[in-house]
């Protein structure tokens, strides 16, 4: 357990008493501290005690603490929590528009766990706002591979409406070319016009070999279709 350097005397005394106090008392004391001071205390607690506390706290309070806490400082404990709690906290963070915080915590998860989050949040606009703050776009691409083309189109339209075309292009370009082509075929003309040049450039024009002529013409791209055989 790390030394409680930088903690006030009151927080050090509270930390020392944690192993002896009943859970109900701990939960009350932590909530009385408030989210900011609870976030200071969290990295200094043994993982098992911290997990027990988190599972007992209201989701609203846990989400508030998350906005003050670097997930890397409590990573093992965070990853040990059930996916249902990850989703509940992510939903709460979205509700208060703390999308950057939701992204920081999501990036600690696996592609499969992010898939659960995306499916559970089920609001394309909120998913896009979280994605805006995620650095590892390949992680999102991996999590989206098994989603329907219809939902990928919905996410793409939401990204363009959110003036987030570059992130959308980065995510879609991580999918197989055949999936990219399916998504392009289902987009609004204006969305396709904004997105397709980026996807073609990302694939060195190879995506063009998967697209029907009407899609290329609909995007206003006057270019011969790539002569390469489609290979994913």
C-alpha positions as CSV (number, residue, x, y, z in Angstrom):
1,X,0.0,0.0,0.0
2,X,1.5,3.4,-0.9
3,X,2.4,5.8,1.8
4,X,-0.3,8.5,2.3
5,X,2.0,11.3,1.3
6,X,0.3,14.6,0.8
7,X,-2.8,13.7,2.9
8,X,-4.0,15.9,5.7
9,X,-3.8,14.5,9.2
10,X,-7.6,14.0,9.3
11,X,-7.5,11.9,6.1
12,X,-4.5,9.9,7.5
13,X,-6.4,9.1,10.7
14,X,-9.5,8.1,8.6
15,X,-7.3,5.9,6.5
16,X,-5.8,4.2,9.5
17,X,-9.2,3.5,10.9
18,X,-10.7,2.0,7.7
19,X,-9.7,-1.6,8.5
20,X,-11.5,-1.5,11.9
21,X,-14.7,0.4,11.1
22,X,-17.9,-1.4,9.9
23,X,-18.8,-0.9,6.2
24,X,-21.8,1.2,7.0
25,X,-19.6,3.6,9.0
26,X,-17.0,3.7,6.2
27,X,-19.6,4.5,3.6
28,X,-21.0,7.4,5.7
29,X,-17.6,8.8,6.4
30,X,-16.4,8.7,2.8
31,X,-19.6,10.5,1.6
32,X,-19.1,13.1,4.3
33,X,-15.6,13.8,2.9
34,X,-17.1,14.8,-0.4
35,X,-16.0,13.6,-3.9
36,X,-12.7,15.6,-4.1
37,X,-11.3,14.4,-0.8
38,X,-12.5,10.9,-1.3
39,X,-10.6,10.9,-4.6
40,X,-7.4,11.9,-2.6
41,X,-8.0,9.0,-0.2
42,X,-8.8,6.3,-2.8
43,X,-5.2,5.5,-4.1
44,X,-4.0,5.0,-0.6
45,X,-6.5,2.3,0.4
46,X,-5.9,-1.4,0.0
47,X,-7.6,-2.7,-3.1
48,X,-10.0,-5.0,-1.4
49,X,-11.2,-2.3,1.0
50,X,-11.5,0.2,-1.9
51,X,-13.5,-2.2,-4.0
52,X,-15.9,-2.9,-1.1
53,X,-16.4,0.8,-0.6
54,X,-17.1,1.5,-4.3
55,X,-19.6,-1.4,-4.5
56,X,-21.5,0.1,-1.5
57,X,-21.5,3.7,-2.6
58,X,-24.3,5.4,-4.6
59,X,-23.4,5.5,-8.3
60,X,-23.9,9.2,-8.3
61,X,-21.2,9.7,-5.7
62,X,-18.8,7.3,-7.4
63,X,-19.2,9.2,-10.7
64,X,-18.5,12.5,-8.9
65,X,-15.3,11.0,-7.4
66,X,-14.3,9.7,-10.8
67,X,-14.2,13.3,-12.1
68,X,-11.4,14.1,-9.5
69,X,-9.5,10.8,-9.8
70,X,-7.0,9.5,-12.3
71,X,-8.1,5.9,-13.1
72,X,-4.4,4.9,-13.4
73,X,-4.0,5.5,-9.7
74,X,-6.7,2.8,-8.8
75,X,-6.4,0.7,-12.0
76,X,-6.4,-2.8,-10.5
77,X,-9.4,-2.0,-8.4
78,X,-11.2,-0.3,-11.3
79,X,-10.7,-3.3,-13.6
80,X,-11.9,-5.7,-10.9
81,X,-15.3,-4.0,-10.8
82,X,-18.3,-5.6,-12.6
83,X,-19.1,-4.3,-16.1
84,X,-22.6,-3.4,-14.8
85,X,-21.0,-0.8,-12.5
86,X,-18.7,0.5,-15.3
87,X,-21.9,1.1,-17.3
88,X,-23.8,2.6,-14.5
89,X,-21.0,5.1,-13.8
90,X,-20.6,5.9,-17.5
91,X,-24.3,6.6,-17.9
92,X,-24.1,9.0,-14.9
93,X,-21.1,10.7,-16.3
94,X,-22.9,11.2,-19.6
95,X,-25.9,12.6,-17.8
96,X,-23.8,15.3,-16.3
97,X,-21.8,15.7,-19.6
98,X,-18.5,14.6,-18.1
99,X,-17.6,13.0,-21.4
100,X,-13.8,13.5,-21.0
101,X,-13.9,11.6,-17.6
102,X,-16.0,8.8,-19.2
103,X,-13.4,8.5,-21.9
104,X,-10.4,8.3,-19.5
105,X,-12.0,5.4,-17.7
106,X,-13.2,3.7,-20.9
107,X,-9.7,3.7,-22.3
108,X,-8.7,1.4,-19.4
109,X,-11.1,-1.3,-20.5
110,X,-10.8,-4.0,-23.2
111,X,-12.6,-3.7,-26.6
112,X,-15.2,-6.2,-25.4
113,X,-15.9,-4.1,-22.3
114,X,-16.2,-1.0,-24.4
115,X,-18.6,-2.8,-26.6
116,X,-20.8,-3.4,-23.5
117,X,-20.6,0.3,-22.7
118,X,-21.6,1.4,-26.2
119,X,-24.5,-1.1,-26.2
120,X,-25.6,-0.1,-22.8
121,X,-25.4,3.7,-23.3
122,X,-27.3,3.2,-26.5
123,X,-27.3,6.9,-27.4
124,X,-25.2,7.5,-30.4
125,X,-24.7,11.2,-29.6
126,X,-23.3,10.4,-26.2
127,X,-21.1,7.6,-27.5
128,X,-19.7,10.1,-30.1
129,X,-19.0,12.7,-27.4
130,X,-17.0,10.1,-25.4
131,X,-15.1,9.0,-28.5
132,X,-14.0,12.6,-29.1
133,X,-11.8,12.3,-26.0
134,X,-10.4,8.8,-26.6
135,X,-6.9,8.7,-28.0
136,X,-6.8,5.0,-29.0
137,X,-9.2,5.0,-31.9
138,X,-8.3,1.4,-32.8
139,X,-9.7,0.3,-29.5
140,X,-13.1,1.8,-30.5
141,X,-12.8,0.2,-34.0
142,X,-12.3,-3.2,-32.4
143,X,-15.2,-2.8,-30.1
144,X,-17.5,-1.9,-33.0
145,X,-16.7,-4.8,-35.4
146,X,-19.7,-6.8,-34.4
147,X,-22.2,-4.0,-34.4
148,X,-24.8,-3.8,-37.2
149,X,-24.2,-1.7,-40.2
150,X,-27.3,0.3,-39.3
151,X,-25.9,1.2,-35.9
152,X,-22.5,2.1,-37.4
153,X,-24.3,4.4,-39.8
154,X,-26.2,6.0,-36.9
155,X,-22.9,6.6,-35.0
156,X,-21.3,8.1,-38.1
157,X,-24.2,10.5,-38.7
158,X,-24.1,11.5,-35.1
159,X,-20.3,12.2,-35.4
160,X,-20.8,14.4,-38.4
161,X,-23.7,16.2,-36.7
162,X,-21.3,16.8,-33.8
163,X,-18.6,18.2,-36.1
164,X,-16.5,15.2,-35.4
165,X,-15.8,13.8,-38.9
166,X,-12.1,13.2,-38.3
167,X,-12.7,10.9,-35.3
168,X,-15.4,9.1,-37.3
169,X,-13.0,8.6,-40.2
170,X,-10.3,7.3,-37.8
171,X,-12.7,4.8,-36.2
172,X,-14.2,3.5,-39.5
173,X,-10.8,3.2,-41.2
174,X,-10.0,0.6,-38.6
175,X,-12.8,-1.6,-39.9
176,X,-12.4,-4.1,-42.8
177,X,-12.9,-2.3,-46.2
178,X,-16.1,-4.3,-46.9
179,X,-17.6,-3.0,-43.7
180,X,-16.5,0.6,-44.5
181,X,-18.2,0.3,-47.9
182,X,-21.4,-1.0,-46.3
183,X,-21.5,2.0,-44.0
184,X,-20.8,4.4,-46.8
185,X,-23.7,3.0,-48.8
186,X,-26.1,3.8,-45.9
187,X,-25.1,7.4,-45.2
188,X,-26.8,10.6,-46.1
189,X,-25.3,12.4,-49.1
190,X,-23.9,15.2,-47.0
191,X,-22.3,12.9,-44.6
192,X,-20.8,10.8,-47.3
193,X,-19.4,14.0,-49.0
194,X,-17.6,14.9,-45.7
195,X,-16.4,11.5,-44.8
196,X,-15.5,9.5,-47.9
197,X,-12.4,11.5,-49.1
198,X,-10.9,10.8,-45.6
199,X,-11.7,7.1,-45.8
200,X,-10.3,6.8,-49.4
201,X,-7.1,8.6,-48.3
202,X,-6.7,6.3,-45.3
203,X,-7.0,3.2,-47.5
204,X,-4.7,4.6,-50.2
205,X,-7.8,4.6,-52.4
206,X,-8.3,0.8,-52.0
207,X,-11.8,1.5,-50.5
208,X,-12.9,2.7,-53.9
209,X,-12.8,-0.9,-55.2
210,X,-15.5,-1.9,-52.8
211,X,-17.9,1.0,-53.6
212,X,-20.6,1.1,-56.3
213,X,-20.2,3.9,-58.7
214,X,-23.4,5.6,-57.4
215,X,-21.7,6.0,-54.0
216,X,-18.6,7.6,-55.5
217,X,-20.7,9.9,-57.6
218,X,-23.0,10.7,-54.7
219,X,-20.0,12.0,-52.8
220,X,-19.0,14.1,-55.8
221,X,-15.7,12.2,-56.3
222,X,-14.8,12.2,-60.0
223,X,-12.2,9.4,-59.8
224,X,-11.8,6.1,-61.5
225,X,-12.4,3.2,-59.3
226,X,-9.3,1.5,-57.9
227,X,-8.3,-1.4,-60.1
228,X,-7.1,-3.6,-57.3
229,X,-9.0,-6.7,-56.4
230,X,-10.9,-6.2,-53.1
231,X,-8.8,-7.7,-50.2
232,X,-9.5,-7.1,-46.6
